[in-house]
């Protein structure tokens, strides 16, 4: 079997296991599955792991692609939970000040 195909199959199996572990459910229809994943943040975890894996491989192009996917999931999660970006930015700035990354 082609190495790329084997890697894709392993990734698919791994993501299914990850989703079932995070969500604690199985057998949902794709539409409901996607909605639950967005609402629970399971897709955030999956995409963050894909970013990490791309970084470990040293594949900058893949890192950029996976970061884009992660941002899509962040936006979907925020929308699902009616979270405002400005509120998040306020907390982000406060945390950066606490860590000494921002002055003021």
Secondary structure, DSSP 4 states (H G I P E B T S, - for coil): --HHHHHHHHHHHHHHHHHHHHH------HHHHHHHHHHHTHHHHHHHHHHHHHHHHT-HHHHHHHHHHHHHHHHHHHHHTT--HHHHHHHHHHHHHHTTSS--
